[in-house]
């Protein structure tokens, strides 16, 4: 089966090619791109399109590679031994399986999302090299080797917060999700708001891309923020003429809090708009 996008996810030709190449090569697909460009959702839609089980391993700053394999709950075992619980005789009762173990144990090839890998310590990717290569790991407490029943389709996302090690990069198929152009963005909007009036879409897109092109913006509004904004525009029944006026008069658009997420960007827009009105 090949991934060709879904009715809920607009995938460009190069993204579909990258997904299918990673599946063919049996390598993790490392996906980078601006926050809000659909990296996390991609993994869910791949699982949905290919009818595969989906597992989500969300990475935090405190996450260690070992967490994805298993954790040994020594505290619970000590407590149970003090209470005379018979299950302490089997150490396996205190082994908590991680997401990688769950993926390896799946009877059907799963899709495993390792989300925002760059949040973890720099050694985190290197600590997973052998497991991702050999598709197995050793459990010291039970003296068993866990091997993957089916090699999972692994999607790894990164927001480029830190550089990933070369040894890790060599083992991945890489794809950068470029920010959608206006044509692709129109398709995305049509998927989420099929009944949206064309006039409102046109004016909203003019405002949105105008904001993104503003020089010096600390955080450019993303695709997900555009969708949130459109939802609010519909809920508040905003007239497209109001958006057109905001665009032509260089003033803050209605409900701009869905698009601009810090005061520095709001002040920047106001200064640029003031200078534009003054020079016109």
Backbone bond lengths (Angstrom), bond angles and torsions (degrees), N, CA, C in turn:
res aa  C-N    CA-C-N  psi(-1)  N-CA   C-N-CA  omega(-1)  CA-C   N-CA-C  phi
1 X - - - 1.461 - - 1.521 110.07 -
2 X 1.322 116.95 143.45 1.453 122.17 -179.92 1.522 109.79 -115.98
3 X 1.322 115.30 146.27 1.454 120.60 178.16 1.523 109.19 -83.66
4 X 1.314 116.32 126.08 1.472 121.62 -179.78 1.518 111.26 -131.12
5 X 1.351 115.74 28.62 1.454 119.07 -176.68 1.523 110.31 80.55
6 X 1.319 115.93 178.40 1.465 120.94 177.28 1.523 108.19 -137.56
7 X 1.322 114.63 175.04 1.467 118.17 178.66 1.521 111.37 -67.12
8 X 1.336 117.64 -17.15 1.461 121.41 -179.70 1.521 113.57 -102.84
9 X 1.322 116.98 -5.25 1.468 119.86 -174.39 1.521 109.54 -138.76
10 X 1.320 116.02 117.28 1.468 121.42 179.03 1.521 108.46 -86.86
11 X 1.318 116.69 110.32 1.465 122.03 179.73 1.525 109.38 -106.75
12 X 1.325 116.46 132.00 1.462 120.62 176.86 1.528 109.27 -73.82
13 X 1.330 115.75 164.64 1.464 120.06 -178.56 1.528 111.72 -59.77
14 X 1.342 116.54 -41.53 1.465 118.33 -177.93 1.529 111.88 -69.83
15 X 1.339 118.06 -30.68 1.451 120.68 176.38 1.528 110.70 -69.59
16 X 1.321 117.12 -43.62 1.470 120.30 177.63 1.527 110.23 -61.10
17 X 1.333 116.16 -40.73 1.454 120.10 179.68 1.530 110.79 -63.67
18 X 1.341 116.75 -40.31 1.459 121.18 179.91 1.526 111.07 -64.44
19 X 1.320 117.57 -44.68 1.466 121.54 179.42 1.521 110.31 -60.02
20 X 1.313 116.48 -48.71 1.460 120.53 -176.97 1.530 111.70 -68.50
21 X 1.336 117.14 -31.95 1.463 120.49 176.96 1.526 110.32 -66.94
22 X 1.332 116.63 -43.43 1.466 120.58 179.40 1.524 110.91 -63.43
23 X 1.325 117.16 -39.44 1.466 121.00 178.64 1.527 109.98 -65.39
24 X 1.327 117.03 -43.03 1.467 121.57 -179.85 1.529 111.08 -64.01
25 X 1.335 116.34 -43.81 1.465 121.29 -179.04 1.527 113.22 -77.02
26 X 1.338 115.91 -11.72 1.470 121.99 -175.66 1.532 110.90 57.10
27 X 1.321 114.61 44.40 1.460 121.49 176.99 1.530 109.15 -119.50
28 X 1.340 117.30 152.11 1.466 118.97 174.34 1.527 110.24 -61.50
29 X 1.315 116.00 142.69 1.460 121.26 174.70 1.521 107.91 -96.10
30 X 1.335 116.14 114.03 1.463 121.47 177.56 1.525 108.24 -92.80
31 X 1.329 115.79 117.27 1.461 121.07 -176.11 1.525 109.33 -113.16
32 X 1.322 114.87 122.95 1.459 120.54 175.01 1.529 109.45 -116.98
33 X 1.323 115.36 164.96 1.454 120.63 -179.98 1.511 109.59 157.41
34 X 1.319 115.51 168.27 1.464 120.25 178.08 1.528 110.29 -57.33
35 X 1.344 117.87 148.07 1.473 119.25 171.09 1.528 110.18 -56.44
36 X 1.321 115.70 138.82 1.464 119.49 177.96 1.507 114.55 88.74
37 X 1.347 118.10 10.45 1.472 119.74 179.73 1.523 112.31 -97.45
38 X 1.328 118.15 9.26 1.464 120.90 172.80 1.508 115.39 91.47
39 X 1.337 117.80 23.23 1.468 120.12 -178.09 1.532 111.10 -66.99
40 X 1.327 115.90 -47.00 1.464 119.87 -178.99 1.520 110.94 -67.18
41 X 1.316 116.16 -43.14 1.462 120.58 -179.45 1.519 111.62 -63.13
42 X 1.326 116.65 -29.82 1.470 120.92 179.33 1.524 110.62 -54.97
43 X 1.336 117.13 -47.71 1.470 120.58 -177.70 1.529 110.86 -60.52
44 X 1.326 116.30 -42.18 1.474 119.71 179.53 1.525 111.03 -63.48
45 X 1.332 115.65 -39.87 1.463 119.38 -178.06 1.524 111.69 -72.95
46 X 1.331 117.70 -31.49 1.470 120.35 174.50 1.523 109.59 -61.95
47 X 1.339 115.61 -47.20 1.465 120.34 179.07 1.528 110.64 -59.92
48 X 1.318 115.20 -41.03 1.467 120.36 -178.86 1.525 111.50 -67.39
49 X 1.340 115.28 -44.28 1.467 119.87 -177.77 1.524 111.93 -67.37
50 X 1.337 116.23 -39.28 1.461 120.66 -177.79 1.526 112.83 -90.81
51 X 1.357 115.46 1.00 1.474 121.59 179.73 1.528 110.87 55.67
52 X 1.333 114.60 54.27 1.454 121.79 -179.85 1.531 109.69 -118.33
53 X 1.333 118.58 152.26 1.471 120.83 173.06 1.526 109.48 -62.74
54 X 1.333 116.13 147.86 1.467 121.00 -177.21 1.521 110.31 -118.75
55 X 1.344 115.86 131.66 1.461 122.18 176.81 1.523 108.71 -125.81
56 X 1.324 116.06 135.54 1.463 121.61 -174.75 1.525 109.66 -119.18
57 X 1.339 116.20 114.84 1.466 121.55 175.80 1.528 107.66 -108.82
58 X 1.328 116.42 97.66 1.466 122.04 -178.34 1.523 109.19 -83.86
59 X 1.320 116.86 121.23 1.454 121.96 -174.67 1.526 110.04 -89.97
60 X 1.340 115.72 137.54 1.457 122.79 175.40 1.528 108.89 -119.62
61 X 1.328 116.40 174.31 1.466 120.15 -179.37 1.528 111.64 -64.84
62 X 1.329 116.81 -24.09 1.469 120.64 -178.22 1.531 112.82 -96.10
63 X 1.326 117.47 -0.52 1.466 120.74 -176.59 1.529 111.26 -71.18
64 X 1.317 115.89 134.45 1.460 122.73 174.03 1.523 109.06 -111.54
65 X 1.328 115.87 155.95 1.467 120.04 179.56 1.524 110.81 -57.84
66 X 1.323 116.44 -35.80 1.464 121.28 -178.69 1.522 111.74 -58.81
67 X 1.332 117.15 -32.07 1.463 120.82 179.93 1.526 111.54 -59.81
68 X 1.311 116.79 -31.72 1.462 120.50 179.51 1.508 113.12 -75.75
69 X 1.342 116.49 -21.65 1.459 121.05 178.86 1.525 109.81 -87.68
70 X 1.315 115.93 -68.67 1.462 120.75 178.04 1.522 108.59 -169.15
71 X 1.328 115.44 165.81 1.460 122.39 172.51 1.525 108.94 -132.12
72 X 1.303 114.74 140.38 1.469 120.98 178.35 1.522 108.70 -98.69
73 X 1.333 115.97 118.41 1.467 121.61 -177.11 1.535 109.49 -89.26
74 X 1.344 115.98 79.33 1.460 121.39 -177.52 1.522 111.94 -68.34
75 X 1.323 116.57 -31.37 1.475 120.72 -178.50 1.527 110.54 -64.31
76 X 1.330 116.31 -45.31 1.470 119.66 179.51 1.517 111.19 -64.96
77 X 1.323 115.99 -37.49 1.472 119.18 179.49 1.532 110.92 -65.60
78 X 1.331 115.71 -41.37 1.470 119.42 178.22 1.525 110.66 -62.96
79 X 1.314 116.12 -43.23 1.469 119.92 -179.90 1.531 110.70 -62.75
80 X 1.336 115.90 -44.54 1.469 119.60 -179.15 1.533 111.86 -65.87
81 X 1.343 115.72 -34.09 1.467 118.51 178.97 1.527 110.82 -67.36
82 X 1.326 115.50 -35.03 1.467 119.84 177.97 1.528 111.59 -68.85
83 X 1.338 115.49 -27.84 1.467 120.71 179.67 1.523 111.85 -90.18
84 X 1.336 115.76 -3.27 1.466 119.57 178.17 1.511 113.96 76.75
85 X 1.340 117.65 24.05 1.464 121.85 -179.60 1.532 109.42 -71.66
86 X 1.330 115.88 131.33 1.463 121.03 -175.68 1.532 113.09 -68.07
87 X 1.320 117.10 -22.83 1.468 118.44 -174.96 1.524 113.14 -71.09
88 X 1.350 117.46 -8.15 1.467 119.13 179.14 1.524 111.53 -66.96
89 X 1.331 116.69 -17.99 1.466 120.21 -179.38 1.525 111.77 -66.81
90 X 1.326 115.85 -25.71 1.472 120.37 178.82 1.522 108.85 -106.55
91 X 1.329 115.64 105.18 1.468 119.99 -176.94 1.525 112.17 -64.32
92 X 1.327 115.00 -20.58 1.466 119.18 178.94 1.515 113.50 -62.30
93 X 1.329 115.95 -21.43 1.473 119.91 178.05 1.525 112.27 -68.26
94 X 1.320 116.54 -13.12 1.466 120.83 -175.63 1.538 111.99 -116.00
95 X 1.313 114.74 15.10 1.463 120.48 175.22 1.526 108.15 -97.62
96 X 1.323 116.61 119.07 1.479 122.02 179.65 1.525 108.10 -100.39
97 X 1.316 116.09 117.49 1.462 120.59 -176.66 1.524 111.42 -71.75
98 X 1.333 115.35 138.74 1.453 121.45 175.22 1.524 110.96 -91.83
99 X 1.324 116.06 178.99 1.464 120.79 -176.06 1.527 112.07 -64.92
100 X 1.335 117.30 -35.43 1.460 119.75 179.79 1.531 110.06 -67.23
101 X 1.323 116.72 -40.91 1.468 120.69 176.78 1.536 109.54 -62.26
102 X 1.334 117.07 -44.16 1.467 120.56 178.19 1.523 110.77 -58.50
103 X 1.342 116.47 -41.49 1.460 120.46 179.39 1.528 110.87 -65.67
104 X 1.338 116.38 -41.79 1.459 120.79 -179.96 1.530 111.10 -65.58
105 X 1.324 117.16 -33.53 1.462 121.57 -175.52 1.530 113.00 -84.40
106 X 1.322 117.62 -8.37 1.464 121.10 -176.18 1.532 111.32 -64.78
107 X 1.327 116.36 132.62 1.468 121.12 178.79 1.525 111.51 -70.98
108 X 1.320 116.49 -20.80 1.465 122.47 178.66 1.520 108.72 -119.46
109 X 1.327 116.80 142.71 1.472 119.54 -178.68 1.525 110.05 -55.76
110 X 1.353 117.59 118.56 1.460 119.94 -179.06 1.532 111.99 -96.26
111 X 1.312 114.70 168.14 1.461 121.72 168.35 1.528 106.52 -105.48
112 X 1.334 115.76 120.16 1.462 121.11 -179.74 1.524 109.49 -108.08
113 X 1.316 116.84 120.99 1.461 122.61 175.77 1.520 109.59 -96.66
114 X 1.336 116.96 119.99 1.463 122.09 169.82 1.527 105.32 -103.54
115 X 1.324 115.43 99.29 1.464 121.05 -165.06 1.530 112.42 -94.61
116 X 1.344 115.93 125.82 1.464 124.46 177.05 1.525 111.31 61.14
117 X 1.317 115.52 58.11 1.456 121.90 -176.64 1.527 112.10 -62.74
118 X 1.324 117.09 -24.94 1.466 120.47 -177.62 1.532 112.89 -75.22
119 X 1.330 117.63 -3.58 1.465 120.03 175.25 1.527 111.35 -75.29
120 X 1.328 116.25 -26.66 1.462 120.51 -174.48 1.522 111.10 -80.73
121 X 1.333 115.25 173.58 1.461 122.26 175.70 1.520 110.61 -57.31
122 X 1.329 117.22 152.17 1.457 122.66 -175.81 1.528 112.06 -60.33
123 X 1.349 117.46 -26.39 1.464 120.79 -179.65 1.526 113.21 -80.98
124 X 1.325 116.72 -11.56 1.463 120.51 -177.07 1.538 112.79 -55.17
125 X 1.342 119.51 -51.16 1.471 118.63 -179.65 1.526 112.72 -60.83
126 X 1.341 117.44 -40.89 1.469 120.34 179.72 1.521 112.04 -63.37
127 X 1.320 116.60 -32.34 1.464 120.75 -178.70 1.527 112.34 -71.73
128 X 1.324 117.10 -9.94 1.470 120.77 179.34 1.527 112.68 -106.06
129 X 1.332 117.50 0.89 1.469 120.80 -173.24 1.523 112.40 -56.93
130 X 1.312 116.88 -51.20 1.465 120.20 -176.25 1.529 111.19 -64.66
131 X 1.327 116.31 -43.03 1.466 120.22 -178.38 1.526 111.35 -62.69
132 X 1.346 116.68 -40.71 1.461 120.18 -179.81 1.524 111.64 -73.81
133 X 1.321 116.65 -28.65 1.469 120.76 177.82 1.524 112.01 -77.31
134 X 1.322 115.29 -54.30 1.458 121.44 -172.13 1.528 113.17 -88.31
135 X 1.308 116.96 -14.06 1.465 121.65 -178.11 1.532 111.37 56.75
136 X 1.339 115.62 42.36 1.449 120.89 176.37 1.527 109.59 -160.18
137 X 1.319 116.69 161.39 1.462 121.87 173.97 1.524 108.88 -155.14
138 X 1.313 115.35 162.01 1.467 121.84 -175.47 1.515 110.08 -106.24
139 X 1.339 116.32 134.84 1.459 122.75 176.87 1.523 107.25 -101.65
140 X 1.312 116.79 105.98 1.467 121.24 -173.62 1.532 112.48 -66.35
141 X 1.317 117.10 -37.11 1.460 120.50 -176.11 1.530 111.92 -65.44
142 X 1.332 117.35 -36.87 1.472 120.81 -178.32 1.521 112.15 -106.03
143 X 1.330 115.89 -3.54 1.467 122.21 178.99 1.528 112.28 55.86
144 X 1.320 114.39 46.93 1.470 119.75 177.64 1.522 109.68 -127.81
145 X 1.316 115.28 152.69 1.455 121.53 175.38 1.521 108.72 -104.81
146 X 1.308 116.26 124.55 1.466 121.87 179.24 1.527 107.89 -96.20
147 X 1.322 116.32 119.97 1.465 121.78 179.44 1.526 109.86 -115.59
148 X 1.309 116.03 146.89 1.462 120.38 -178.98 1.528 110.60 -69.75
149 X 1.328 116.24 127.64 1.462 120.22 174.09 1.528 110.02 -67.43
150 X 1.312 114.78 -40.75 1.472 122.06 177.01 1.519 107.70 -137.36
151 X 1.313 117.12 131.59 1.464 119.86 -179.10 1.531 109.42 -64.10
152 X 1.322 118.06 117.26 1.469 119.66 -176.52 1.529 112.24 -70.51
153 X 1.322 115.03 153.42 1.468 121.36 169.31 1.521 105.67 -82.84
154 X 1.326 116.75 115.30 1.467 120.81 -173.30 1.529 110.10 -108.06
155 X 1.322 115.56 123.60 1.456 122.62 176.07 1.524 107.67 -112.23
156 X 1.325 116.82 122.79 1.464 122.03 -179.01 1.522 108.26 -116.61
157 X 1.323 117.21 127.02 1.464 119.75 179.78 1.525 110.47 -108.59
158 X 1.321 115.36 151.38 1.464 121.99 177.96 1.512 108.90 -146.74
159 X 1.335 115.63 139.60 1.464 121.39 175.53 1.527 111.96 -98.69
160 X 1.329 116.15 13.34 1.469 121.75 177.07 1.524 112.94 65.62
161 X 1.339 117.52 28.89 1.462 120.08 179.45 1.523 111.57 -72.67
162 X 1.329 116.14 -26.56 1.466 120.05 174.10 1.525 109.25 -150.67
163 X 1.333 115.07 157.75 1.460 120.36 179.53 1.523 110.39 -71.45
164 X 1.327 116.03 142.49 1.454 121.21 177.37 1.528 109.47 -97.03
165 X 1.335 118.22 148.51 1.468 121.21 -176.61 1.531 112.64 -61.93
166 X 1.337 116.09 145.45 1.460 121.32 -179.25 1.523 112.29 -59.52
167 X 1.330 116.39 -39.65 1.464 120.26 -179.03 1.524 111.07 -61.33
168 X 1.320 116.13 -34.97 1.461 120.96 177.44 1.526 110.75 -73.03
169 X 1.318 116.24 -43.43 1.464 121.02 -178.61 1.522 111.42 -61.33
170 X 1.337 116.63 -35.81 1.466 120.48 -179.40 1.521 112.07 -61.89
171 X 1.308 116.68 -25.17 1.459 120.72 -176.21 1.528 113.07 -91.96
172 X 1.321 116.63 0.49 1.468 120.97 -176.98 1.527 111.34 -113.48
173 X 1.334 114.90 155.65 1.460 120.93 164.95 1.527 105.47 -96.13
174 X 1.315 116.63 128.16 1.469 121.33 -171.10 1.525 111.82 -103.49
175 X 1.334 114.61 140.69 1.468 119.06 171.44 1.526 109.62 -145.27
176 X 1.321 115.38 132.75 1.464 121.02 175.80 1.526 108.29 -103.52
177 X 1.327 116.28 121.20 1.470 120.30 177.72 1.522 108.40 -82.11
178 X 1.297 115.62 107.22 1.470 119.57 177.62 1.525 109.33 -71.03
179 X 1.330 114.81 151.82 1.462 117.50 178.49 1.527 108.48 -64.67
180 X 1.336 117.58 135.62 1.468 120.44 -175.73 1.533 112.64 -59.06
181 X 1.339 115.55 139.00 1.460 119.15 171.61 1.532 107.92 -75.96
182 X 1.326 116.74 178.51 1.468 119.80 -174.00 1.525 112.21 -63.04
183 X 1.332 116.32 -36.31 1.466 119.53 -179.12 1.526 111.18 -67.08
184 X 1.335 115.90 -45.56 1.461 119.63 178.46 1.520 111.19 -66.20
185 X 1.334 115.57 -39.25 1.464 119.48 179.10 1.526 110.96 -63.23
186 X 1.321 116.84 -36.00 1.456 120.51 177.47 1.524 110.71 -61.83
187 X 1.341 116.24 -40.29 1.468 120.38 178.09 1.526 110.91 -64.38
188 X 1.337 115.84 -39.95 1.470 120.43 179.43 1.527 110.20 -64.25
189 X 1.330 115.77 -44.89 1.471 120.32 179.02 1.525 110.06 -62.34
190 X 1.328 117.51 -41.32 1.469 121.33 -179.32 1.525 111.67 -62.45
191 X 1.346 116.58 -34.50 1.472 120.71 178.18 1.521 110.26 -64.82
192 X 1.336 116.60 -43.72 1.465 120.92 -175.12 1.529 112.88 -85.00
193 X 1.332 116.74 -29.76 1.474 120.62 -178.57 1.533 109.44 -133.59
194 X 1.335 116.38 71.92 1.471 119.50 -175.32 1.529 113.98 -63.36
195 X 1.329 116.67 -24.07 1.475 119.99 -176.79 1.523 112.68 -101.29
196 X 1.315 117.44 9.90 1.464 120.47 -178.40 1.530 110.08 -68.71
197 X 1.328 115.57 134.51 1.461 119.69 -179.43 1.524 110.49 -64.23
198 X 1.327 116.00 135.85 1.463 121.75 -175.63 1.524 111.46 -59.71
199 X 1.331 116.52 -36.40 1.462 119.96 -177.84 1.532 110.24 -65.33
200 X 1.332 115.85 -41.53 1.458 119.88 179.17 1.529 110.47 -66.35
201 X 1.336 116.25 -41.94 1.465 120.53 178.28 1.518 110.73 -59.97
202 X 1.324 116.28 -45.26 1.470 121.20 -177.58 1.528 110.82 -60.16
203 X 1.329 116.57 -47.82 1.460 120.25 -177.68 1.539 110.98 -68.42
204 X 1.333 116.33 -39.25 1.466 120.32 179.66 1.531 110.79 -64.76
205 X 1.322 116.48 -39.59 1.468 120.47 179.96 1.525 110.92 -67.54
206 X 1.328 116.88 -35.94 1.467 120.48 177.97 1.532 109.89 -62.73
207 X 1.327 116.11 -44.61 1.458 120.35 179.27 1.529 110.22 -65.34
208 X 1.321 116.44 -45.45 1.460 122.09 -176.25 1.530 111.82 -61.52
209 X 1.324 117.25 -52.47 1.461 119.76 -178.25 1.528 111.26 -70.59
210 X 1.340 116.67 -27.54 1.457 119.71 173.99 1.524 111.29 -63.42
211 X 1.330 116.17 -40.66 1.471 120.74 177.31 1.531 110.91 -64.98
212 X 1.321 116.26 -42.47 1.472 119.61 -178.04 1.535 112.05 -64.77
213 X 1.317 116.22 -29.17 1.464 119.87 -178.26 1.526 112.74 -84.88
214 X 1.325 116.87 -1.15 1.457 121.02 -178.15 1.537 109.87 -66.98
215 X 1.337 118.74 119.16 1.479 120.19 -179.10 1.527 111.47 -64.74
216 X 1.322 115.80 136.91 1.456 120.63 175.20 1.510 115.48 88.96
217 X 1.333 117.52 2.44 1.456 120.79 -179.59 1.530 109.69 -66.30
218 X 1.342 117.37 128.65 1.466 120.47 -177.41 1.526 111.43 -73.10
219 X 1.329 116.70 -40.22 1.465 120.23 178.39 1.527 109.82 -133.10
220 X 1.309 115.03 107.67 1.458 119.37 178.69 1.525 110.04 -71.93
221 X 1.335 117.72 139.67 1.469 119.58 177.89 1.530 110.46 -63.29
222 X 1.334 115.50 142.10 1.454 121.75 -174.79 1.528 111.19 -102.91
223 X 1.324 114.95 178.11 1.465 120.74 178.66 1.523 110.65 -59.95
224 X 1.322 117.16 -45.55 1.472 120.27 -178.53 1.521 110.95 -63.10
225 X 1.332 116.74 -33.39 1.466 119.83 179.23 1.525 111.37 -73.53
226 X 1.323 117.15 -33.15 1.466 120.11 174.27 1.524 109.64 -63.08
227 X 1.332 116.89 -43.89 1.465 120.46 -179.62 1.523 111.26 -64.12
228 X 1.335 116.43 -39.87 1.470 119.73 176.14 1.525 110.63 -62.20
229 X 1.324 115.67 -42.44 1.466 120.78 -178.12 1.534 110.52 -64.46
230 X 1.338 116.02 -43.72 1.464 119.45 178.92 1.535 111.09 -62.20
231 X 1.327 115.51 -37.98 1.468 119.03 177.89 1.525 110.82 -61.90
232 X 1.329 116.05 -40.42 1.460 120.31 178.20 1.529 111.66 -68.42
233 X 1.315 116.37 -40.29 1.471 120.20 178.70 1.524 110.87 -59.63
234 X 1.339 115.32 -39.86 1.464 119.64 178.45 1.527 110.57 -68.93
235 X 1.346 115.50 -43.97 1.471 119.35 -177.85 1.523 111.69 -62.40
236 X 1.339 116.19 -37.26 1.465 120.88 -179.08 1.522 112.75 -90.64
237 X 1.333 116.48 -0.52 1.477 122.75 179.27 1.532 111.21 52.83
238 X 1.338 115.22 50.49 1.467 120.65 -179.98 1.518 110.39 -71.95
239 X 1.323 115.86 132.12 1.461 121.96 178.81 1.529 109.62 -72.30
240 X 1.352 117.79 133.00 1.469 119.93 177.12 1.526 113.18 -54.72
241 X 1.338 116.51 -28.61 1.467 120.48 179.22 1.524 111.21 -62.87
242 X 1.324 117.45 -31.09 1.466 121.85 178.56 1.532 109.51 -66.83
243 X 1.320 116.25 -40.21 1.464 120.63 177.86 1.522 110.85 -68.18
244 X 1.326 115.33 -39.94 1.472 119.81 178.65 1.525 110.61 -62.92
245 X 1.319 115.86 -40.52 1.466 120.33 179.40 1.531 110.53 -65.21
246 X 1.339 116.10 -41.65 1.465 120.39 178.93 1.520 110.55 -62.88
247 X 1.333 115.88 -37.77 1.466 120.88 -178.53 1.521 111.35 -70.91
248 X 1.321 117.20 -45.07 1.470 120.72 -176.57 1.521 112.52 -75.82
249 X 1.345 117.17 -32.64 1.465 120.38 -178.84 1.530 112.72 -93.55
250 X 1.346 115.83 4.14 1.469 121.00 177.68 1.532 111.77 54.67
251 X 1.316 115.28 48.92 1.463 119.61 177.84 1.527 109.46 -117.56
252 X 1.327 116.23 162.64 1.458 119.77 -179.49 1.524 110.82 -60.57
253 X 1.330 117.71 132.04 1.466 119.97 -179.86 1.516 111.02 -72.84
254 X 1.314 118.54 160.01 1.466 120.61 176.96 1.525 110.37 -62.99
255 X 1.325 115.74 143.70 1.467 122.59 177.58 1.528 111.42 59.69
256 X 1.334 115.44 35.23 1.472 120.54 -175.85 1.532 112.86 -62.71
257 X 1.339 117.30 -16.27 1.458 120.72 179.23 1.518 113.77 -62.73
258 X 1.336 117.04 -16.83 1.468 120.06 175.75 1.521 111.31 -78.63
259 X 1.336 116.57 -18.17 1.467 121.10 -174.75 1.524 112.74 -109.11
260 X 1.329 116.81 -43.71 1.462 121.30 -179.47 1.525 108.54 -101.54
261 X 1.328 117.13 124.99 1.456 120.57 -168.62 1.529 114.68 -112.45
262 X 1.324 118.44 9.83 1.464 118.88 172.87 1.527 109.47 -152.57
263 X 1.339 114.99 157.28 1.468 120.36 -173.76 1.519 112.43 -66.69
264 X 1.346 117.05 -28.84 1.467 119.68 179.77 1.525 110.88 -63.00
265 X 1.326 116.75 -41.12 1.462 120.68 179.67 1.529 111.46 -70.39
266 X 1.335 116.36 -35.95 1.473 119.87 176.70 1.529 109.59 -63.75
267 X 1.336 116.89 -46.23 1.466 120.65 179.52 1.517 111.34 -64.93
268 X 1.338 117.26 -37.79 1.466 120.69 177.60 1.521 110.30 -61.38
269 X 1.333 116.08 -46.80 1.461 119.76 179.84 1.523 110.51 -60.57
270 X 1.316 116.79 -43.36 1.463 120.13 -178.47 1.529 111.20 -64.16
271 X 1.341 117.13 -39.42 1.467 120.04 178.57 1.522 111.37 -66.22
272 X 1.335 116.12 -45.67 1.468 120.71 179.99 1.526 110.10 -63.66
273 X 1.326 116.27 -42.28 1.466 120.50 179.39 1.526 111.09 -63.94
274 X 1.320 116.64 -40.83 1.467 120.64 178.70 1.521 111.21 -61.97
275 X 1.335 116.30 -44.01 1.466 120.42 -179.97 1.520 110.74 -66.39
276 X 1.342 117.12 -37.18 1.464 120.69 179.81 1.528 110.85 -67.10
277 X 1.346 116.69 -40.86 1.454 119.68 179.02 1.521 110.52 -68.69
278 X 1.324 115.93 -35.90 1.473 119.97 -178.22 1.514 112.42 -67.97
279 X 1.340 115.97 -35.41 1.461 120.07 -178.19 1.506 113.40 -83.64
280 X 1.338 116.87 -13.01 1.477 119.88 -177.81 1.527 110.93 -87.34
